[in-house]
Amino acid sequence: MYSRWFNVAVIVLWLTTMGWLFHEKVLPPLLVGEPPSYRTILHAQRSNPPVGWSMSVNDRPLGWALSKTTDLPSKLTEIRSWVHFEEIPLQQMTPGWLRGALEVIDRPRNALKMDAHSLLIIDPLGRLSRFESRVWLDPKTALLSLRGTVEGSELELEVRSGDFLYATKAYLPRNALLGDSLSPQTQLPGLRVGQTWTVPAYSLFRPPNDPMEILEATVERIEPINYDGRPEDTLLVVYRSDPGFGIGRDRSPRGKLWVRDDGTVLKQEVTFLNSTMTFVRLSDKESRELDLKSAIN
């Protein structure tokens, strides 16, 4: 028979756990509203034309990106992103295992161009169905590809590089917003300071046997920025490693978004190794011109 103090300890532990869950998972939505979902994001993006971005690495202009959302006849919705590097900064942007693969390619290092395409398929209920991500070198030299299929809370992943194939399964948190680390986010509607949500992020720059990491997004504060020659008050969203998925993980920012109060993402930063990749939203006119240029090329 257990002692009275043991029973008291169990009750205290249970109350502490429930208090943490209520404080961290239940109370925030009640106070600041529900975080973004695929449904709210698609509702905001469907009325928008293609969105173009200027792209730089450590403040050095290196390319551009283009984001497009399209409704399919099957009532599915696809979100496509294309990121083009005019030059790959090998030492700054690529991990050692990938750098070695790039260095054996028979072409001058300063002429290495790279393209990254990503595709998300969202079902009619606003749930992620599948995704793809591909990286190749100019002209169309296939380098890496990643495919994922969602079944309930299970994510089936397949990574290919040449003859190498790695397949695995991973847990996908309910209502999580899956993201490609290389693809800028165009809309995050309904943000409020204090909101948090889970972001499983995949990247072909991560090791092939560990292509995903779980991040926690938090709307930290209102922060003014200079955009298109004028000041803009924005909501700052910061991505960090989720403390619930590993003890002692580095909690330094992995990414940042500056979002206007109407949900429009104006600027985005992503950290790779010791480098910062920055995307700045182009005007509608510049985005249309980039869309036309990319279609021609």
C-alpha positions as CSV (number, residue, x, y, z in Angstrom):
1,M,0.0,0.0,0.0
2,Y,1.4,3.4,-1.0
3,S,2.0,6.0,1.7
4,R,0.0,9.1,2.1
5,W,3.0,11.2,1.0
6,F,3.4,9.2,-2.2
7,N,-0.2,9.9,-3.1
8,V,0.3,13.6,-2.4
9,A,3.4,13.6,-4.6
10,V,1.5,12.0,-7.5
11,I,-1.3,14.5,-7.2
12,V,1.1,17.5,-7.1
13,L,2.9,16.1,-10.1
14,W,-0.3,15.7,-12.0
15,L,-1.5,19.2,-11.1
16,T,1.9,20.7,-12.2
17,T,1.7,18.9,-15.5
18,M,-1.9,19.9,-16.1
19,G,-1.0,23.5,-15.2
20,W,1.8,23.6,-17.7
21,L,-0.4,22.2,-20.4
22,F,-3.1,24.7,-19.7
23,H,-0.7,27.6,-19.6
24,E,1.3,26.6,-22.7
25,K,-1.4,25.0,-24.9
26,V,-4.9,26.0,-23.8
27,L,-4.6,29.5,-22.4
28,P,-2.7,31.2,-25.3
29,P,-5.4,30.6,-28.0
30,L,-8.1,31.8,-25.6
31,L,-6.1,35.1,-25.0
32,V,-4.7,35.9,-28.4
33,G,-6.8,33.8,-30.9
34,E,-6.0,30.7,-33.0
35,P,-2.7,30.7,-34.9
36,P,-2.6,30.6,-38.7
37,S,-3.8,27.5,-40.5
38,Y,-3.6,26.3,-44.1
39,R,-7.3,27.2,-44.4
40,T,-6.7,30.9,-43.4
41,I,-3.5,31.2,-45.4
42,L,-5.1,29.8,-48.6
43,H,-8.1,32.1,-48.1
44,A,-5.6,35.1,-48.1
45,Q,-3.4,33.8,-50.9
46,R,-6.0,32.8,-53.4
47,S,-6.8,36.5,-54.2
48,N,-3.2,37.4,-54.7
49,P,-1.2,37.2,-57.9
50,P,2.3,35.5,-57.9
51,V,4.6,37.0,-55.3
52,G,8.2,37.7,-56.2
53,W,11.1,38.2,-53.8
54,S,14.6,39.6,-54.0
55,M,17.0,37.2,-52.3
56,S,20.4,37.9,-50.6
57,V,22.8,36.0,-48.4
58,N,24.6,38.0,-45.7
59,D,23.4,41.2,-47.4
60,R,24.9,40.1,-50.8
61,P,22.3,39.9,-53.6
62,L,22.4,36.4,-55.0
63,G,19.1,35.7,-56.7
64,W,15.3,35.7,-56.5
65,A,12.3,33.7,-55.5
66,L,8.7,33.3,-56.8
67,S,5.6,32.0,-54.9
68,K,2.4,30.9,-56.6
69,T,-0.9,29.5,-55.3
70,T,-3.2,27.7,-57.7
71,D,-6.6,26.0,-57.3
72,L,-6.7,22.6,-59.1
73,P,-9.8,21.1,-60.8
74,S,-9.7,18.3,-58.3
75,K,-10.5,20.8,-55.5
76,L,-7.0,20.5,-54.3
77,T,-4.7,23.5,-53.9
78,E,-1.1,23.7,-54.8
79,I,1.5,26.1,-53.4
80,R,4.6,26.4,-55.5
81,S,7.9,28.1,-54.8
82,W,10.9,28.6,-57.0
83,V,14.2,30.0,-55.5
84,H,17.0,30.8,-58.0
85,F,20.6,31.3,-56.9
86,E,22.9,33.1,-59.4
87,E,25.8,31.8,-57.4
88,I,26.2,29.4,-54.5
89,P,28.4,30.6,-51.7
90,L,29.7,27.1,-51.0
91,Q,31.6,27.8,-47.7
92,Q,28.8,29.9,-46.2
93,M,25.6,28.1,-47.3
94,T,26.3,24.4,-47.6
95,P,27.1,21.7,-44.9
96,G,30.3,19.7,-45.3
97,W,28.5,16.6,-46.7
98,L,26.8,18.6,-49.5
99,R,29.9,20.8,-50.2
100,G,31.9,17.7,-51.0
101,A,29.3,16.6,-53.6
102,L,29.3,20.1,-55.2
103,E,33.1,20.4,-55.4
104,V,33.5,17.4,-57.6
105,I,31.3,18.9,-60.3
106,D,33.4,19.8,-63.3
107,R,32.7,23.6,-63.5
108,P,34.2,26.7,-62.0
109,R,33.0,27.3,-58.4
110,N,32.0,30.9,-59.1
111,A,29.7,29.7,-61.9
112,L,27.7,27.3,-59.8
113,K,24.0,28.3,-60.1
114,M,21.3,26.5,-58.3
115,D,17.5,26.2,-58.4
116,A,15.2,24.9,-55.7
117,H,11.5,24.1,-56.3
118,S,9.0,23.1,-53.7
119,L,5.4,22.0,-53.9
120,L,2.7,21.7,-51.3
121,I,-0.7,20.0,-52.0
122,I,-3.5,21.0,-49.7
123,D,-6.8,19.0,-49.7
124,P,-10.3,20.6,-49.7
125,L,-10.4,20.5,-45.9
126,G,-7.3,22.6,-45.6
127,R,-5.0,19.7,-44.6
128,L,-1.6,19.0,-46.1
129,S,-1.7,16.0,-48.4
130,R,1.8,15.7,-49.9
131,F,4.8,17.8,-50.7
132,E,7.9,17.7,-52.9
133,S,11.2,19.6,-52.9
134,R,13.9,19.4,-55.6
135,V,17.3,21.0,-56.0
136,W,19.4,21.1,-59.2
137,L,22.4,22.9,-60.6
138,D,22.3,24.9,-63.8
139,P,21.6,23.5,-66.4
140,K,19.2,21.0,-64.9
141,T,21.8,18.8,-63.2
142,A,19.7,17.0,-60.6
143,L,21.2,17.1,-57.1
144,L,18.7,16.3,-54.4
145,S,15.0,15.5,-54.1
146,L,12.6,15.0,-51.2
147,R,9.0,13.7,-51.2
148,G,6.5,13.5,-48.4
149,T,3.0,12.0,-48.1
150,V,0.8,12.6,-45.1
151,E,-1.5,9.9,-43.7
152,G,-3.2,11.1,-40.5
153,S,-0.4,12.1,-38.1
154,E,2.2,10.1,-39.9
155,L,4.5,11.6,-42.5
156,E,6.3,9.3,-45.0
157,L,9.5,10.8,-46.3
158,E,11.8,9.8,-49.2
159,V,15.1,11.5,-50.0
160,R,17.0,10.8,-53.2
161,S,20.5,11.9,-54.4
162,G,21.8,10.1,-57.4
163,D,21.6,6.4,-56.6
164,F,21.2,7.1,-52.9
165,L,17.7,6.5,-51.5
166,Y,16.6,7.0,-47.9
167,A,13.0,6.4,-46.7
168,T,11.6,7.0,-43.2
169,K,8.5,7.9,-41.3
170,A,8.0,10.7,-38.9
171,Y,5.3,12.0,-36.6
172,L,3.5,15.2,-37.8
173,P,1.9,17.3,-35.1
174,R,-1.8,17.9,-35.6
175,N,-2.6,21.2,-37.4
176,A,1.1,21.8,-37.9
177,L,2.2,24.1,-40.7
178,L,4.8,22.3,-42.6
179,G,7.4,24.6,-44.2
180,D,10.3,24.4,-46.6
181,S,13.3,26.3,-45.2
182,L,14.1,27.7,-48.7
183,S,10.6,28.8,-49.5
184,P,9.3,32.2,-48.4
185,Q,5.9,32.5,-46.8
186,T,3.6,35.0,-48.5
187,Q,0.7,35.3,-46.0
188,L,0.1,34.8,-42.3
189,P,-3.3,36.3,-41.5
190,G,-4.8,37.0,-38.1
191,L,-1.6,37.3,-36.1
192,R,-1.5,38.6,-32.5
193,V,1.4,39.2,-30.2
194,G,1.8,36.1,-28.0
195,Q,0.6,33.5,-30.5
196,T,2.6,30.3,-30.9
197,W,2.4,27.3,-33.2
198,T,4.4,24.3,-34.4
199,V,6.3,24.3,-37.7
200,P,7.9,21.1,-38.9
201,A,10.5,22.4,-41.3
202,Y,12.2,20.4,-44.0
203,S,15.4,21.3,-45.9
204,L,17.5,19.5,-48.5
205,F,20.5,21.2,-46.9
206,R,20.1,19.0,-43.8
207,P,21.6,15.5,-43.7
208,P,19.6,13.1,-45.9
209,N,18.8,10.8,-42.9
210,D,17.5,13.8,-40.9
211,P,15.7,16.2,-43.3
212,M,13.3,17.7,-40.8
213,E,13.3,19.6,-37.6
214,I,10.5,20.8,-35.4
215,L,10.4,24.6,-34.8
216,E,8.2,26.8,-32.6
217,A,6.9,30.0,-34.2
218,T,6.1,32.9,-31.8
219,V,4.7,36.3,-32.6
220,E,7.0,38.2,-30.3
221,R,6.3,41.9,-30.7
222,I,5.5,44.8,-33.0
223,E,8.6,46.0,-34.8
224,P,8.9,48.8,-37.3
225,I,10.9,48.2,-40.5
226,N,11.7,50.3,-43.6
227,Y,10.0,48.7,-46.6
228,D,9.9,50.1,-50.1
229,G,11.3,53.4,-48.9
230,R,8.7,54.0,-46.1
231,P,8.3,52.9,-42.5
232,E,6.0,49.9,-41.8
233,D,4.8,48.6,-38.4
234,T,5.0,44.8,-38.6
235,L,4.5,41.8,-36.3
236,L,7.7,40.0,-35.8
237,V,7.4,36.2,-35.9
238,V,10.5,34.3,-34.7
239,Y,11.2,30.6,-35.3
240,R,13.2,28.6,-32.7
241,S,13.8,24.9,-32.0
242,D,10.7,23.5,-30.2
243,P,11.6,22.9,-26.6
244,G,9.3,19.9,-26.5
245,F,11.3,18.0,-29.1
246,G,14.7,17.6,-27.5
247,I,16.5,18.6,-24.3
248,G,19.1,21.3,-24.5
249,R,18.4,22.3,-28.0
250,D,19.8,25.6,-29.3
251,R,17.0,28.2,-28.9
252,S,18.7,30.9,-31.0
253,P,16.4,32.2,-33.8
254,R,16.3,29.9,-36.9
255,G,14.2,32.3,-38.9
256,K,12.2,35.6,-38.7
257,L,9.2,37.0,-40.5
258,W,8.0,40.6,-40.6
259,V,4.3,40.6,-41.2
260,R,2.0,43.6,-41.9
261,D,-1.2,43.7,-39.9
262,D,-3.2,42.5,-42.9
263,G,-1.2,39.3,-42.9
264,T,1.1,40.2,-45.8
265,V,4.7,39.0,-45.2
266,L,7.1,41.8,-46.2
267,K,10.4,40.3,-45.3
268,Q,11.8,36.9,-44.2
269,E,15.1,35.7,-42.8
270,V,16.4,32.1,-42.6
271,T,19.6,31.0,-40.9
272,F,21.8,28.4,-42.6
273,L,24.9,27.4,-40.7
274,N,26.6,30.8,-40.2
275,S,24.8,32.6,-42.9
276,T,21.5,34.5,-43.2
277,M,19.3,34.3,-46.3
278,T,17.0,37.3,-46.6
279,F,13.9,37.5,-48.8
280,V,12.3,40.9,-49.4
281,R,8.8,41.1,-51.1
282,L,8.7,42.8,-54.5
283,S,6.0,45.1,-55.7
284,D,3.1,43.6,-57.6
285,K,4.5,45.0,-60.9
286,E,8.0,43.6,-60.2
287,S,6.4,40.2,-59.2
288,R,4.5,40.1,-62.5
289,E,7.7,40.8,-64.5
290,L,9.5,38.1,-62.6
291,D,6.7,35.6,-63.2
292,L,6.9,36.4,-66.9
293,K,10.7,36.1,-66.9
294,S,10.7,32.8,-65.1
295,A,8.0,31.4,-67.5
296,I,10.2,32.3,-70.5
297,N,13.3,30.8,-69.0
